[in-house]
Amino acid sequence: MKNKPVHNFKILRFISEESYGGIVLIFAAIAALVWSNSVFYESYHQLWHELKVGFVWGDINMVGSLHHWINDGLMALFFFTIGLEIKREIMGGELSSVKKASMPIAAALGGMIIPAVIYALVLVNYPEYLDGWGIPMATDIAFALGLLALLGKRVNINLKIFLTALAIADDLGAVIVIAIFYTDTIIFSELISAAFFLGILIIANFAGVRRTVFYAIVGFVGVWMAFVFSGVHATIAGVLIALTIPARTKITENEYAARLLNMINVFRKEQPNDNKLLTKKQVHLISEIGELNEQAHTPLQKLEHALHPITAYFILPVFALSNAGVHIEGSFTEMLFHPISLGIIAGLVLGKFLGISFFSRLMVWLKISALPAGVSWKQIYGVAFLAGIGFTMSMFISDLAFKQEEFKQIAKVGIMTASLISATIGMIWLSSGTKNT
């Protein structure tokens, strides 16, 4: 009997949370569409776009709509979590070696370049719409994994890991695109201020500071607020702060295991009380075990463990609820067949498939990479279609790409249509004869 491969528990937990989070995301998107096209549309618009929240302190004005703070605040926390995931995968996960990382990174690269090129080709005669080239470059990992989870054991776990690694590399690409191409006016004095506070966080990391509250305070007050006023989108601050979070333990695994075993043995030998309470020594030992656990844990993994459910089950659904509410005025057909919408649909549906498939094939043909164990080319092609589900990230980029509300709404029609087409083709493709091998 062949031994089954042992997979990293953290990546399996990550996939599980993304899968269930994707299902919640679907319901949030449907709710937004129904709400924004019902008799209660005014309440939808007033809640997300007209209700102002925040504070004014001297020259600092931090007042904005709920929609603004979701996209600049909550999504910064989402990008912070992405930053933690990227750092963890590079240090010891699916992106930690050339052999592991080459195929998903190449696939992500192809899945960004080809969709952007296809969008530009479709819109070549409409220069006023070309700013949206970045929209079809994104993949919504939660949505894609959520649908993949519906296939259950028929899908090999290595295929899910490939899609996860691809999407994480894709997220990194999206962050770079946003930082470089979707920033209009840059106030360099604010960026210098942000760099100063980032420097403090980096020095603190090397100095052995492990208190996450320190990184939270300096990161929020120093880095994030500087980015808010710099002109560079504040979500970039989330990724940069994440990269400064310590990823080292204070003690080795062997030292942790030896000390823990010794404490457990002492705990067992302690004579119990005549009542249900612990002895003073047992209470002291439990406290010491707690301190030992802290020393054996990395702040990075601890934060990711705590934040990932929040982003999957709260932040992304709230983002979908506030952004997916496309209010259809006039002809839906006209919006659907508008050049912006057609460019996005062609980019996400066709571009993602061609880019991911071709670049994956190229890496295997060049013998730089190999197909994941138990995964067929047919399954890679199915995942390439599922990667055309842009949704969250595509909608986020569309808000940055276009200033006119009309263009944003048309883009969102294209994104949702493309995501639906990609999801349908991908699920049918993977369902036809897919086995867990």
C-alpha positions in Angstrom: 0.0 0.0 0.0 1.3 3.4 -0.9 1.7 6.0 1.8 -0.5 9.0 1.4 1.3 12.3 1.4 1.3 14.3 4.6 0.2 17.9 4.0 0.9 20.9 6.1 -2.0 21.4 8.5 -1.9 25.2 8.1 -2.5 25.0 4.4 -5.3 22.5 4.8 -6.9 24.8 7.4 -6.4 27.8 5.2 -8.1 26.0 2.3 -11.0 24.9 4.5 -11.7 28.5 5.8 -11.4 30.0 2.3 -13.8 27.4 1.0 -16.5 28.0 3.6 -15.8 31.8 3.4 -16.4 31.6 -0.4 -19.8 30.2 0.2 -20.6 33.0 2.6 -19.3 35.4 0.0 -21.7 34.1 -2.6 -24.7 34.7 -0.4 -23.5 38.2 0.5 -23.1 39.0 -3.3 -26.6 37.7 -4.0 -28.0 39.7 -1.1 -26.3 42.9 -2.4 -27.8 42.4 -5.9 -31.3 41.8 -4.6 -31.1 44.7 -2.1 -29.8 47.2 -4.6 -32.4 46.3 -7.3 -35.4 46.2 -4.9 -37.7 48.9 -3.6 -35.2 49.3 -0.8 -32.4 50.6 -3.1 -32.4 54.0 -1.5 -31.6 52.5 1.9 -28.7 50.5 0.3 -27.3 53.7 -1.2 -27.8 55.8 1.9 -26.2 53.1 4.2 -23.0 52.5 2.2 -22.5 55.8 0.4 -24.2 58.6 2.2 -23.7 57.7 5.9 -20.5 59.4 7.1 -18.4 58.1 9.9 -15.0 59.0 11.4 -13.4 61.9 13.3 -11.8 65.3 12.9 -8.8 66.1 15.1 -7.1 69.4 14.3 -5.9 69.3 10.7 -6.6 65.5 10.5 -9.9 64.8 8.8 -10.8 61.1 8.9 -14.4 61.3 7.9 -15.8 59.2 5.1 -18.6 57.0 3.9 -19.0 53.4 5.1 -18.1 52.3 1.6 -14.9 54.3 1.8 -13.8 52.9 5.2 -14.6 49.3 4.1 -12.5 49.7 1.0 -9.6 51.7 2.7 -9.9 50.3 6.3 -11.3 46.8 6.4 -9.7 45.9 3.1 -6.3 47.1 4.5 -6.8 44.4 7.2 -7.6 41.9 4.5 -4.4 42.9 2.6 -2.5 42.6 5.9 -3.7 39.0 6.1 -2.6 38.5 2.5 0.8 39.8 3.4 1.1 37.4 6.3 0.1 34.5 4.0 2.6 35.6 1.4 5.4 35.8 3.9 4.5 32.4 5.4 4.3 30.7 2.0 7.7 32.2 1.0 9.4 31.2 4.3 8.1 27.7 4.6 5.1 26.9 2.4 4.2 26.3 -1.3 6.3 29.3 -2.4 9.4 28.4 -0.3 11.5 26.8 -3.1 12.0 27.1 -6.8 10.6 23.7 -7.4 7.4 24.3 -5.4 6.9 27.9 -6.4 7.8 28.0 -10.1 4.6 26.5 -11.5 2.0 28.4 -9.5 4.0 31.7 -9.8 4.3 31.2 -13.6 0.6 30.3 -13.8 -0.3 33.4 -11.8 2.0 35.6 -14.1 0.4 34.2 -17.2 -3.1 34.6 -15.6 -2.3 38.3 -15.2 -0.5 39.2 -18.4 -2.8 37.5 -20.9 -6.1 38.9 -19.4 -4.6 42.4 -19.4 -3.5 42.1 -23.0 -6.9 40.7 -24.1 -8.7 43.6 -22.4 -6.4 46.1 -24.1 -7.0 44.4 -27.5 -10.8 44.5 -27.0 -10.6 48.2 -25.9 -8.0 49.3 -28.4 -10.4 51.7 -30.2 -11.7 53.0 -26.8 -8.8 54.8 -25.1 -11.1 56.3 -22.5 -11.7 52.8 -21.1 -8.2 51.5 -21.1 -7.6 52.3 -17.5 -9.5 49.1 -16.6 -6.8 46.8 -17.9 -6.0 45.7 -14.4 -9.5 44.5 -13.6 -9.4 41.0 -15.3 -5.9 40.3 -13.8 -7.3 39.3 -10.3 -8.5 35.9 -9.0 -10.9 35.6 -6.1 -9.4 32.8 -4.0 -12.3 32.5 -1.6 -14.9 32.1 -4.4 -12.8 29.7 -6.4 -11.9 27.5 -3.4 -15.5 27.6 -2.2 -16.7 26.1 -5.5 -13.9 23.6 -5.6 -15.0 22.5 -2.1 -18.4 21.5 -3.5 -16.7 18.8 -5.5 -15.6 17.2 -2.2 -13.2 14.2 -2.4 -13.4 14.0 -6.1 -10.8 16.8 -6.2 -7.3 15.9 -5.2 -5.9 18.0 -2.3 -2.8 18.9 -4.4 -5.1 20.7 -6.9 -6.5 22.8 -4.1 -3.0 23.6 -2.9 -2.0 24.5 -6.5 -5.0 26.9 -6.8 -4.2 28.4 -3.3 -0.5 29.0 -4.2 -1.5 30.5 -7.6 -4.0 32.8 -6.0 -1.6 34.0 -3.3 1.0 34.8 -6.0 -1.8 36.5 -8.0 -2.6 38.6 -4.9 1.0 39.7 -4.7 0.8 40.7 -8.3 -2.4 42.7 -7.7 -0.8 44.5 -4.8 2.1 45.6 -7.1 -0.2 46.7 -9.9 -2.3 48.8 -7.4 0.8 50.4 -5.9 2.4 51.3 -9.3 -0.4 51.9 -11.8 -3.4 52.9 -9.7 -1.9 55.8 -7.8 -2.7 59.2 -9.1 -1.1 61.8 -6.9 1.7 60.9 -4.5 2.6 63.1 -1.5 6.1 62.1 -0.9 6.4 63.6 2.6 3.7 61.2 3.8 5.5 58.3 2.1 8.7 59.3 3.9 6.8 59.3 7.2 5.4 55.9 6.4 8.9 54.6 5.6 10.2 56.0 8.9 7.6 54.0 10.9 8.1 50.9 8.7 11.8 51.2 9.6 10.9 51.2 13.3 8.9 48.0 12.8 11.8 46.4 10.9 14.3 47.4 13.7 11.8 46.1 16.3 11.6 42.8 14.5 15.4 42.3 14.4 15.6 43.5 18.1 13.3 40.6 19.1 10.2 42.6 19.9 7.3 40.1 19.7 4.3 42.0 21.1 1.8 42.2 18.3 0.1 45.2 20.0 3.3 47.2 19.4 3.2 46.4 15.6 -0.6 47.2 15.6 -0.1 50.6 17.2 2.9 51.7 15.2 1.5 50.2 12.0 -1.9 51.9 12.3 -0.9 55.3 13.7 2.4 55.5 11.7 2.2 53.5 8.5 -1.5 53.2 7.6 -2.5 56.8 8.4 0.5 58.1 6.4 -0.6 56.0 3.4 -4.2 57.3 3.8 -2.9 60.8 3.2 -0.1 59.9 0.7 -2.2 59.2 -2.3 -1.0 55.6 -2.5 -3.9 53.3 -1.7 -4.0 52.5 2.1 -4.3 48.7 1.5 -0.7 48.6 0.4 0.2 49.6 4.0 -1.4 46.4 5.2 0.9 44.2 3.1 4.0 46.2 4.1 3.2 46.0 7.8 2.6 42.3 7.5 6.1 41.8 6.1 7.6 43.3 9.3 5.8 40.8 11.6 8.3 38.4 13.3 8.3 34.9 11.9 10.8 33.3 14.3 10.2 31.4 17.5 12.1 32.2 20.7 13.0 28.5 21.4 13.6 25.6 19.1 11.1 22.8 18.5 13.3 20.3 20.4 13.7 22.6 23.3 10.0 23.3 23.4 9.1 19.5 23.4 11.7 18.7 26.1 10.6 21.5 28.5 6.9 20.8 27.9 7.4 17.1 28.6 9.2 17.9 31.8 6.5 20.2 33.0 3.8 17.7 32.2 5.7 15.0 34.2 6.0 17.4 37.2 2.3 18.2 36.9 1.3 14.5 36.9 3.5 13.8 40.0 2.0 16.6 42.0 -0.3 15.3 44.8 -3.9 16.4 44.0 -6.0 18.4 46.4 -8.9 16.8 48.3 -11.2 19.1 46.3 -11.7 20.0 42.6 -9.2 22.9 42.7 -5.7 22.6 41.4 -2.7 22.9 43.7 -0.7 26.1 43.7 2.2 24.3 42.0 -0.2 23.0 39.3 -1.5 26.5 38.7 2.0 27.8 38.4 3.0 25.0 36.0 0.0 25.8 33.7 1.1 29.5 33.6 4.6 28.4 32.7 3.2 26.1 30.0 1.3 29.1 28.6 4.5 31.2 28.6 6.4 28.3 26.9 3.7 28.1 24.2 4.2 31.8 23.5 7.9 31.3 23.1 7.3 28.4 20.7 4.8 30.3 18.6 5.6 32.8 15.8 3.8 36.1 16.0 3.2 35.9 12.2 1.4 32.5 12.4 -0.5 33.5 15.6 -1.8 36.6 13.9 -2.7 34.8 10.7 -4.5 32.1 12.7 -6.6 34.8 14.5 -7.3 37.0 11.5 -8.0 34.6 8.7 -11.5 33.6 9.9 -12.3 37.3 10.4 -11.3 38.1 6.8 -13.0 35.0 5.4 -16.3 35.3 7.3 -16.7 39.0 7.9 -14.5 41.4 5.9 -14.9 39.9 2.5 -18.7 39.3 2.9 -19.1 42.9 4.1 -17.0 44.1 1.1 -19.2 42.1 -1.2 -22.4 43.4 0.4 -21.2 47.0 0.0 -19.7 46.7 -3.5 -21.7 44.1 -5.4 -24.9 46.1 -5.3 -25.0 47.0 -8.9 -28.2 49.0 -9.5 -29.4 48.4 -13.0 -30.8 51.5 -14.6 -31.9 51.3 -18.2 -30.9 48.3 -20.3 -29.0 45.5 -18.7 -28.1 44.3 -22.2 -26.5 47.6 -23.0 -24.3 47.4 -19.9 -23.5 43.8 -20.6 -22.4 44.5 -24.2 -20.6 47.7 -23.4 -16.9 47.6 -24.4 -15.7 47.7 -20.8 -17.9 44.7 -19.9 -16.9 42.7 -22.9 -13.2 43.4 -22.3 -13.5 42.2 -18.7 -15.4 39.1 -19.7 -12.9 38.2 -22.4 -10.0 38.9 -20.1 -11.3 36.8 -17.1 -12.9 33.9 -19.0 -10.6 33.5 -22.0 -7.5 35.3 -20.7 -7.2 33.5 -17.4 -7.7 30.1 -19.0 -5.1 30.7 -21.8 -2.6 32.4 -19.5 -2.6 29.9 -16.7 -2.8 26.8 -19.0 0.0 28.0 -21.4 2.4 29.2 -18.7 1.9 26.0 -16.7 2.5 23.9 -19.8 5.6 25.9 -20.6 7.1 25.4 -17.1 6.6 21.6 -17.4 7.9 21.5 -21.0 11.0 23.3 -19.9 11.3 20.8 -17.0 11.5 23.6 -14.4 8.3 22.3 -12.8 6.3 19.1 -12.7 2.6 18.5 -12.4 1.5 18.1 -8.7 1.1 14.5 -7.7 -2.3 13.1 -8.6 -3.3 16.1 -10.7 -4.0 15.8 -14.4 -3.8 18.5 -17.1 -7.6 18.3 -17.4 -7.8 19.4 -13.8 -5.3 22.2 -14.3 -7.5 23.5 -17.2 -10.5 23.3 -14.9 -8.7 25.4 -12.2 -7.6 27.8 -15.0 -11.3 28.5 -15.7 -12.2 28.8 -12.0 -9.4 31.4 -11.7 -11.5 33.6 -14.0 -13.7 34.3 -11.0 -12.4 37.8 -10.3 -15.1 39.1 -8.1 -13.7 40.7 -4.9 -10.3 41.7 -6.1 -11.6 42.7 -9.6 -14.3 44.9 -8.0 -11.7 46.4 -5.8 -9.5 47.3 -8.7 -12.5 48.6 -10.7 -13.1 51.2 -8.0 -9.5 52.4 -8.4 -9.4 52.2 -12.2 -12.5 54.3 -13.0 -13.6 57.7 -11.6 -17.0 57.7 -13.3 -19.7 55.8 -11.4 -21.3 54.7 -14.6 -18.0 53.0 -15.7 -17.7 51.3 -12.3 -21.2 49.9 -12.5 -20.6 48.6 -16.1 -17.3 47.0 -14.9 -19.1 45.2 -12.1 -21.7 43.8 -14.5 -18.8 42.5 -16.6 -17.0 41.1 -13.5 -20.1 39.3 -12.2 -21.0 37.9 -15.6 -17.4 36.7 -16.2 -17.2 35.2 -12.8 -20.5 33.3 -13.4 -19.4 32.0 -16.8 -15.9 31.0 -15.4 -17.5 29.3 -12.4 -20.0 27.4 -14.6 -17.4 26.2 -17.1 -14.9 25.3 -14.4 -17.4 23.3 -12.3 -18.7 21.4 -15.4 -15.2 20.8 -16.6 -14.0 19.5 -13.2 -17.2 17.5 -12.6 -16.9 15.5 -15.8 -14.9 12.5 -14.8 -12.9 14.1 -12.0 -11.7 11.6 -9.4 -9.6 11.8 -6.3 -6.4 10.1 -7.3 
